[in-house]
């Protein structure tokens, strides 16, 4: 038998009925007097509960022999022996307590270290989830790679909260309404191309496209011609003339989706609207420079239109000309193009070497910037930007390349392999999955092939037109009635039908 406290054979062994361990009687009694508990189980224990264990002669002799060096060797000084024995017992008790505390501390330390490691894992997972959420938010909001924007004198004013609430609510509704709308455009299954109309249009503004998504995807084109006060509208293989009374020389001209208003800017930087049925013109006082975008959404704030000038000044004006809200006063930057996302919230402002993406409801926030040589891994300049009708793609044209970026994926991820081009006379359907290019005397149609994420030439038509340096613009127009291509040169506008 060995004492559970001292680890030596006890002289007077006793048994604890609580922990079922054997102890030296003096040691256990002293421990009980100090704590009132069993040394092993820490359960309550009194000295009356201790059970004295009788020893056999062999055990007694063994115990006496083990302790003889301490007891018998000093029998001549019993008082010293008793004192040393008491000190020994005290040391054994203290040693036991220290061992017990060490065990407890070891367990606590192990628990703390485990909890610390677990906390680090949880924190790492939380950070990872946060990064993923931020990345997804950036992708859904075109958060695109954020870059620092060069300092300008731009002054943002911003939309009033009531208009922001309308804009956000209508945007969500429109995205849900048009989520499953598919583009009806297909490459015409024909073998020929014929010019059905040819207009003299030496003073016509650059061709602009109008579009509808909610009521069936379609694209229209509007333009003016020389010596005629009317406006011509091409929608599919049909075109018609609208009688208007705008005497100013137009620089920008487009049509609202409902075809009830013309939106225009003049060469002397005036902005106006023209109500077609009522033949009523409204000129707005906006103090803007050259206009690069005018657009009225078919659903979101459709009683107003958005306009952007070359200096980055942005505003919303009512179609009847009664009210204008300045979103941003612009600055010293020089923008060449602008495009509005289908959600009506995101606005792309294009410079030669970068694209700024801004949220119209948070215009005071720094823009997201895509730059040539970084997010756009091509040589500049940037010539055009378009958003697809599903809202997932951003198509970027440069001097020699067309790229389509997937806005749902990490920054710079291409949805389609870039395609090299030799001409800027091109257009796409609203989905961004069909491409029309006029180059090398041929009108070429390309399809997006999902299996290899590349453009594939599907059909081409010989098209002998003006000299290449005379070409200004090419627009695709289609509806349920058919398809047409509208080509603008320095002096003419030609409408081609497929036969």
C-alpha positions, 0 to 999 in steps of 0.5 A: 500500500502507498499513500495517495498523498506522499507516495510512500507506504503509510505507517498508519494507513486509513481508507477514504470511503469517498475516493477509495484511496489509501492515505497516511492517517496524519496527512489525511487528517491534516488535509481534512482539517484544512479543507474538509474535502477528500484530496483526490475527489474534492468531495466532502470528507470528515475524519470520522469517516476514515477507516483504519486498515490493519496491517499484517506483520509482513506489511508492518515490518516493511513499513517500519523498515522503510521509515527506519532511517528517519525514525530509528536512526534518530531515536536518541533525539525524539523531539527532533524526530517528531519535528522532522516528521511534522515538517515532512508531512507538511512538505508532502501536503504542500507537494500534493497541493502543488501537483494538484494545482499544476494539473488544474492549470495544465488543463486550463491552459490546454482548454484556453489554447484549444479555445484560442485555436478554435477562435482563430479558425472561426475568425479566419472563416468569418474573414473568408466569408466576409471577403466572399460577400464583399466580392459578390457585392462588388460583382453584383454592383459591378464592383469591379476592381477599385482603383484610385481616381485622379483628383479633379475639381468634380463636385457631386450634388446627388439625388434627393432621398425621395428620388433615390427611394423611387429609383432603387424600388423601381430598379429591383422591380424592373430587374425581376420583371425582365430577368427571363426576357430573352433577346429575339435577335437571330442572324438572318437566314438569308443569302443577300443584302440590299440597300432599300433606302438611301438618304442624303444626311451630311449634317445628321448627328451620330446614330443612336439606338433606342431599346426595349426589354420589358415588352420584347427585346427590340432595337430602333434607330433614329436620325435626321436627313438633309433638307427635311424637317422630319425625323426617321425611325427604323425599327426592324425592317420597317421605317417611318417618318415623324414630322417635327419642328426643331429648327436647331442643328442637332448634335445628339438625337434619340427617342424614348422607349414609348416613342412619344418624346424625342430627346435632343441636344444642339450644337450650341449645347442646349438640351431639349425634348420634343413631344411628338403628338403635341408638337411641343418643344421644351428647352432646358437650362442646364449649362452643359457642354457637349452631350454624350448620353441622353436616355429615358428608361422604359420603366425606371423614372420613365417620366424623366431622362438622364443626360451626361455631358463631356465634362461628367456633368450628370442630371435628371430632367423631366420630359416636359422640361419642368424640372431638372436635378443635377446629380453631379456638376462634373469637373475637368475630366474629358469623357467620350462615351457613357452607358447606363446599366439596365438596372438604371443605377450604374453609369459607365463614363468612358475616357480613352484609357479608363472606365469609371463606374458610378452608382447614381444613388451614391454619386458622392462615393469614389467611382470604380475604375477599370484601366487599360493595362490593368483590368482591361488587358489591352492597348487603348484607346477605349472606343465604346462600352455597352452593358448586356440586356441580362445585366451580367456582361460589360462589352468594351471596345478598344482600337483593335479588340472587343472584350466581354467581361463577366461582372459576376466573377472576379475583376477582369474575368472574360465572358468571351475570348477577345476578338481582334477587329480592323474596324470600329464600324460595328454593333451588337444586339442587346444581349451582347451575344451577336456581333455585326462588323463592317470590315474589308468590304463585308458585313460580318455576323459573329455568334457567341459560342458558349462551349468554347467561350469564343466568337464564331463567324456565322455569315458575311455579306459583301457590302461595297459602300463609301471609302473606309475613312468616310464611315461614321457609324453602323447600327443594328435594328430589329423587332418582331417584323425583321432585321435591318442594318443602318449605315452612316457615312459622312454624307449618307445614311443607308438602310440595308435589308436582308433577302 
